[in-house]
Amino acid sequence: MMKTYEETMHWIHELLAFGMKPGLIRMEMMLDELGHPERKRDAIHIAGTNGKGSTLTYLRCMLEEAGYKVGTFTSPYIEQFNERISINGSPIDDDDLVRVANKVRPVVEKVAASQYGTPTEFEVITVIAFEYFANFEKPDLVILETGLGGRFDSTNVIQPILTGITNIGYDHTAILGDTLPEIAIEKSGIMKQGIPMVTGVEQAEALTVVEEQAEKKNVLLYKLGEDYQILQHQSLRDGERFSLRTPNTVYDEVTIGMSGLHQVKNAAMAITMLENLMEHHPYKVTESQMYQGLMKATWPGRFEKVSERPLIILDGAHNQEGVQSLNQTLISHYPNHTKRLIFSAMKDKPIDKMLSVLYDSVDHITFTSFDFPRASSARSLYDHSRFPEKDVIEDYREAIRIERNLMGENDILIITGSLYFISAVREYLKNENCETF
């Protein structure tokens, strides 16, 4: 019996040693032992290379504005582990996490003693989330994002009432495949027979796969640019304004607080998902509540302004598509600023391929590192980049201090890369009393 939060976290994190294991058999065994908590709540399932968290947040905030209690399961966390399992944006509290983990642990140990071996950390966290939502907090609806891929992701044991794929790009290629069609197959694995899906996938070769899978499973598919269309878009000082045509109506002058065209697409997808939810299930959200919810939606570490003077932005651009979105947002929002970058990433990332899109728009890059098992060294990142205006500073805290001191009136500092890196930076800036915190 675990008595403290610290004991519980130690037990969960010990499971990291068991790495990643393909297949859903351990999940199914654990959930069967617990009486299938994953079946007790309406669920929406979202996959995609980028934008899952933001799309989930827009959807959650609109439903919250209408008075619904919404559970969410997300990864990774930015400030604290607990936020992965949340109710209306509030993370599970420490005592509840201990209680649920104690209920789940005997089941984990029973499966560990079987021929299938010890469940992974992510599998156990997913089971804890299902149990918490089913028998402790009991929300009206649960929204889950996949951890990686879709087909064999631990979350893919649910029977959702609606699914979504935000987009498809090159990430985790060693696991999901080297081509967009291969990755699309994995993401499309969350489709369920006859259950509608909304997608923001735009590349023709990936969308073709999604369409083929939808036809096989008799899934009604709503596609960006065809079934829902962004009619116009204007970048604001902090956020975006756009108009949207969906299958049911036209929404004019929709305002969101998160910046970038990619966030417009995420919000448009969330609106279309909500429309479908209301059309086929007993959920009601007024247009006014939709607008209010969208305006309130925030997601830390996604083009997040943490300081105005000097101007500092945090953005978890951890793959090629994320960096492309970051570049577009910098060009549209800060075309005349001198742009300096601090960057850190995992060892398996194609650094030069990722960053090359920024080379024409960024003035200087400092490569750094942080305390994480899979983090690349700053020197390795530096050596793998062709960008001429670059420096290497191994300690990210020192890199931030130096860059702050170098900044002029027209400079912007963008701290970007791995979401785990952004998490560490946010904690550091919070302790340093950075302006936003």
C-alpha positions in Angstrom: 0.0 0.0 0.0 1.4 3.4 -1.1 0.8 6.1 1.5 2.3 9.2 -0.1 2.4 10.9 -3.5 6.2 10.5 -3.6 5.9 6.7 -3.1 3.2 6.6 -5.9 5.3 8.6 -8.3 8.4 6.4 -7.6 6.4 3.3 -8.4 5.0 4.8 -11.6 8.3 6.1 -12.8 10.0 2.8 -12.1 8.0 1.3 -14.9 9.9 3.5 -17.4 12.5 0.8 -17.3 10.2 -1.5 -19.2 10.2 0.9 -22.1 7.6 0.6 -24.9 5.9 -2.7 -25.8 3.7 -3.2 -28.8 0.1 -4.5 -28.5 -2.9 -3.9 -26.3 -3.1 -7.3 -24.5 -1.8 -5.9 -21.2 -4.2 -3.0 -21.3 -7.1 -5.4 -22.0 -6.1 -7.7 -19.2 -5.9 -4.9 -16.6 -9.1 -3.3 -17.7 -10.9 -6.7 -17.6 -9.7 -7.2 -14.0 -11.0 -3.7 -13.1 -14.5 -4.3 -14.7 -13.8 -2.2 -17.8 -13.8 1.4 -16.5 -13.0 2.6 -20.0 -16.6 1.7 -21.0 -18.3 3.8 -18.3 -18.0 7.3 -19.8 -18.6 8.8 -23.2 -15.2 9.3 -24.8 -13.7 11.3 -27.7 -10.4 10.1 -29.1 -7.9 12.4 -30.9 -4.7 11.3 -32.7 -2.3 13.4 -34.8 1.4 14.4 -35.1 0.8 17.9 -33.7 -2.1 19.9 -32.4 -3.8 17.1 -30.3 -3.5 19.0 -27.0 -4.7 22.3 -28.5 -7.7 20.8 -30.3 -8.6 18.9 -27.2 -8.4 22.1 -25.2 -10.6 24.1 -27.5 -13.2 21.3 -27.4 -13.0 21.0 -23.6 -13.3 24.8 -23.1 -16.4 25.0 -25.3 -18.1 22.1 -23.4 -17.0 23.6 -20.0 -18.6 26.9 -20.9 -21.9 25.1 -21.4 -21.6 23.6 -17.9 -20.3 20.1 -18.7 -17.7 18.3 -16.5 -15.0 17.2 -18.9 -12.2 14.7 -18.1 -9.0 14.9 -20.2 -6.0 12.6 -20.7 -3.0 14.2 -22.3 0.8 13.8 -22.6 3.4 14.9 -21.9 2.9 17.2 -19.0 4.4 20.7 -18.9 4.3 21.7 -15.2 3.4 18.7 -13.2 2.7 15.0 -13.8 -0.8 15.2 -12.5 -2.0 17.5 -15.3 -2.0 14.4 -17.6 -5.3 13.4 -15.9 -7.5 16.4 -15.4 -11.1 17.5 -14.8 -12.1 20.8 -16.4 -8.4 21.7 -16.7 -7.6 21.0 -13.0 -5.1 18.1 -12.5 -6.0 15.1 -10.4 -5.0 16.0 -6.8 -2.2 14.1 -5.1 -4.4 12.2 -2.7 -6.7 10.9 -5.4 -3.7 9.8 -7.5 -2.5 7.8 -4.5 -5.9 6.2 -4.0 -6.4 5.3 -7.6 -2.9 4.0 -8.0 -3.4 1.7 -4.9 -6.5 0.3 -6.6 -4.7 -0.3 -9.8 -1.4 -1.7 -8.5 -2.5 -5.2 -7.6 -3.8 -5.6 -11.2 -0.6 -4.3 -12.6 1.4 -6.9 -10.5 -1.0 -9.7 -11.6 -0.4 -8.9 -15.3 3.4 -8.5 -14.6 3.4 -12.1 -13.4 1.9 -13.3 -16.6 3.6 -14.3 -19.8 3.0 -10.8 -21.2 5.3 -9.1 -18.7 5.2 -5.9 -16.7 2.9 -3.2 -18.1 4.7 0.0 -19.3 4.5 3.3 -17.5 2.2 4.8 -20.1 -0.1 1.8 -20.0 -0.4 2.1 -16.2 -1.0 5.9 -16.4 -3.8 5.2 -18.9 -5.4 2.6 -16.7 -5.2 5.0 -13.7 -7.0 7.7 -15.9 -9.8 5.3 -16.9 -10.3 4.2 -13.3 -10.3 7.8 -12.0 -12.9 8.9 -14.6 -15.1 5.9 -14.2 -15.3 5.5 -10.4 -13.9 8.6 -8.7 -14.7 12.0 -10.5 -17.3 10.7 -13.0 -17.2 13.5 -15.7 -20.0 13.8 -18.3 -17.5 13.2 -21.1 -13.8 12.2 -21.4 -11.5 13.5 -24.2 -8.3 11.4 -24.7 -5.3 12.1 -26.9 -3.1 9.3 -28.1 0.4 9.1 -26.7 2.1 7.8 -29.9 0.5 6.7 -33.1 -2.9 5.3 -32.6 -3.3 1.7 -33.7 -1.3 0.2 -30.8 -1.5 3.2 -28.4 -2.6 2.4 -24.9 -5.7 4.6 -25.3 -7.0 2.6 -28.2 -9.0 0.2 -26.1 -12.0 2.6 -25.9 -15.1 2.6 -28.0 -15.4 6.4 -28.6 -18.5 8.3 -29.8 -16.3 10.5 -32.0 -12.7 10.5 -33.2 -10.3 13.0 -34.8 -6.9 13.1 -36.5 -5.4 16.6 -36.4 -2.6 16.2 -38.9 0.1 13.8 -40.0 3.9 14.5 -40.2 7.3 12.9 -39.7 7.7 12.1 -36.0 8.6 8.8 -34.2 9.5 7.4 -37.7 11.4 4.5 -36.1 8.1 3.3 -34.7 5.4 4.6 -37.0 7.1 4.3 -40.3 9.2 6.5 -42.7 6.5 7.6 -45.0 3.3 9.7 -44.6 1.1 6.8 -45.8 2.7 4.4 -43.2 2.2 7.0 -40.4 -1.4 7.7 -41.6 -2.2 3.9 -41.2 -1.0 4.1 -37.6 -3.0 7.2 -36.8 -6.1 5.9 -38.6 -6.0 2.9 -36.2 -8.2 4.9 -33.8 -11.1 4.7 -36.2 -14.0 2.5 -35.1 -16.7 0.9 -37.2 -19.4 3.5 -38.0 -18.1 6.2 -35.6 -17.6 9.6 -37.2 -14.2 11.2 -37.6 -13.1 14.8 -38.2 -9.6 15.4 -39.6 -7.3 18.2 -40.3 -4.9 16.1 -42.5 -4.0 18.0 -45.6 -1.2 16.1 -47.5 -2.8 14.2 -50.4 -0.9 11.0 -49.9 -1.8 10.8 -46.2 -5.4 11.9 -46.7 -5.9 9.2 -49.3 -5.0 6.6 -46.6 -7.3 8.1 -44.1 -10.1 8.1 -46.6 -9.5 4.5 -47.5 -9.6 3.4 -43.9 -12.8 5.4 -43.3 -14.5 3.7 -46.2 -13.4 0.3 -44.9 -14.9 1.0 -41.5 -18.0 2.8 -42.7 -16.8 6.0 -41.0 -18.4 9.4 -41.9 -15.3 11.6 -42.5 -15.2 15.4 -42.2 -12.2 16.9 -44.0 -10.5 20.3 -43.6 -10.9 22.4 -46.8 -13.8 20.3 -48.0 -16.4 19.6 -45.3 -15.3 22.5 -43.1 -13.5 25.5 -44.5 -11.6 28.4 -43.1 -13.0 31.4 -45.0 -10.7 34.2 -43.8 -8.1 34.6 -41.2 -6.4 37.6 -39.5 -3.5 37.6 -37.1 -4.0 39.7 -33.9 -1.4 41.0 -31.5 -2.2 38.0 -29.2 -4.2 35.4 -31.1 -6.1 35.0 -34.3 -9.5 35.9 -35.7 -11.2 33.8 -38.4 -14.5 32.8 -40.1 -15.4 29.2 -40.6 -18.0 27.3 -42.7 -19.0 23.9 -41.3 -21.5 21.4 -42.6 -24.2 23.2 -40.5 -23.4 26.9 -40.4 -21.0 29.8 -40.8 -19.2 31.2 -37.9 -18.0 34.8 -38.3 -15.3 36.6 -36.3 -14.2 33.7 -34.2 -11.4 34.8 -31.9 -8.8 32.6 -30.2 -6.0 33.6 -27.8 -3.4 31.1 -29.2 -1.3 32.3 -32.1 -0.7 30.8 -35.5 -2.5 29.5 -38.5 -2.1 26.0 -37.1 -4.2 27.1 -34.1 -6.9 28.4 -36.4 -7.0 24.9 -38.0 -7.1 23.2 -34.6 -9.9 25.5 -33.4 -11.8 24.9 -36.7 -11.5 21.1 -36.2 -12.7 21.4 -32.6 -15.8 23.4 -33.7 -16.6 20.8 -36.3 -16.2 18.0 -33.8 -18.5 19.8 -31.3 -21.1 20.2 -34.0 -21.0 16.5 -34.8 -21.2 15.6 -31.1 -24.3 17.8 -30.7 -25.9 16.4 -33.8 -25.6 12.7 -32.7 -25.5 12.9 -28.9 -27.4 14.8 -26.2 -24.9 17.6 -25.7 -25.9 21.2 -26.1 -23.6 24.2 -26.5 -24.8 27.6 -27.7 -22.9 29.6 -30.3 -22.2 32.2 -27.6 -20.8 29.5 -25.3 -18.6 28.2 -28.2 -17.2 31.7 -28.8 -16.5 32.3 -25.1 -14.9 28.8 -24.6 -12.6 29.3 -27.6 -11.5 32.7 -26.4 -10.6 31.3 -23.0 -8.6 28.3 -24.3 -4.9 28.2 -23.4 -2.3 25.5 -23.7 1.1 26.1 -22.1 4.2 25.9 -24.2 2.4 26.5 -27.5 3.7 29.9 -28.8 3.4 31.1 -25.2 4.5 34.6 -24.4 6.1 34.5 -21.0 7.7 37.9 -21.0 6.8 41.2 -22.8 10.0 43.1 -22.0 12.2 41.5 -23.1 9.9 39.6 -25.5 10.3 35.9 -24.8 8.2 33.1 -26.4 8.1 29.4 -25.5 7.0 26.9 -28.2 7.2 23.1 -28.1 8.2 22.7 -31.8 9.6 19.2 -31.5 9.3 18.0 -35.1 9.4 19.3 -38.7 5.8 20.2 -38.9 6.0 22.0 -35.5 9.0 24.0 -36.6 7.2 25.0 -39.9 4.2 26.2 -37.8 6.5 28.1 -35.5 8.2 29.8 -38.6 4.8 30.8 -40.1 3.7 32.3 -36.8 6.9 34.2 -36.3 6.7 35.7 -39.9 3.0 36.6 -39.5 3.2 38.1 -36.0 6.8 39.4 -35.7 8.0 40.2 -39.3 10.3 43.0 -38.3 11.9 41.7 -35.1 15.4 40.3 -34.8 14.8 36.6 -33.9 17.1 34.7 -31.6 16.5 31.0 -30.8 17.4 28.7 -27.9 16.9 25.1 -29.0 17.2 21.7 -27.4 15.8 18.3 -28.6 15.9 14.6 -28.2 18.8 12.4 -29.6 16.6 10.9 -32.3 15.6 14.1 -34.1 16.9 15.0 -37.6 18.1 18.4 -36.4 19.2 20.1 -39.7 16.1 18.9 -41.5 13.9 20.2 -38.7 15.5 23.6 -38.4 16.3 24.4 -42.0 12.9 26.1 -42.6 14.0 28.7 -40.0 17.4 29.5 -41.5 16.1 32.4 -43.6 14.0 33.9 -40.9 16.0 33.4 -37.7 19.1 35.6 -37.0 20.9 33.4 -34.4 20.5 30.0 -32.7 22.0 28.8 -29.4 22.0 25.1 -28.9 21.7 23.8 -25.4 20.7 20.7 -23.3 18.8 19.8 -20.2 18.5 17.0 -17.7 16.6 14.2 -19.4 17.7 10.7 -20.3 17.0 11.0 -24.0 18.1 14.7 -24.4 20.8 15.4 -27.0 24.0 17.2 -25.9 24.2 20.8 -27.0 27.4 20.0 -28.9 25.8 17.2 -30.9 22.9 19.6 -31.9 25.4 22.3 -32.9 27.5 19.9 -35.0 24.4 18.6 -36.9 23.2 22.1 -37.9 24.4 23.9 -41.0 23.2 27.3 -39.7 26.2 29.7 -39.7 25.0 32.0 -36.9 25.1 29.6 -34.0 26.5 29.1 -30.5 26.7 26.2 -28.1 25.9 26.5 -24.3 25.4 23.2 -22.6 23.4 24.6 -19.6 20.1 26.1 -20.7 19.9 28.3 -17.7 23.1 30.0 -18.6 22.0 30.2 -22.3 18.8 32.0 -21.2 20.7 34.4 -18.9 23.2 35.3 -21.7 20.6 35.7 -24.4 18.5 38.0 -22.1 21.5 40.3 -21.6 22.1 40.5 -25.3 18.5 41.4 -26.2 17.7 44.8 -27.7 14.4 46.7 -28.0 13.5 45.0 -31.3 14.7 41.5 -30.4 12.5 38.4 -29.7 13.9 35.3 -27.9 12.2 32.1 -28.9 12.9 29.1 -26.7 11.9 25.9 -28.5 12.3 22.2 -29.1 11.3 19.2 -27.0 8.2 19.6 -24.9 10.2 18.1 -22.0 12.7 20.9 -22.6 9.9 23.5 -22.5 8.7 22.0 -19.3 12.1 22.5 -17.7 12.4 26.0 -19.0 8.9 27.0 -17.7 9.8 25.7 -14.2 13.1 27.7 -14.3 11.4 30.9 -15.5 8.7 30.5 -12.9 11.3 30.3 -10.1 13.1 33.3 -11.7 9.8 35.3 -11.4 9.5 35.8 -15.1 6.8 38.3 -16.1 4.0 35.9 -16.9 4.2 33.7 -13.9 
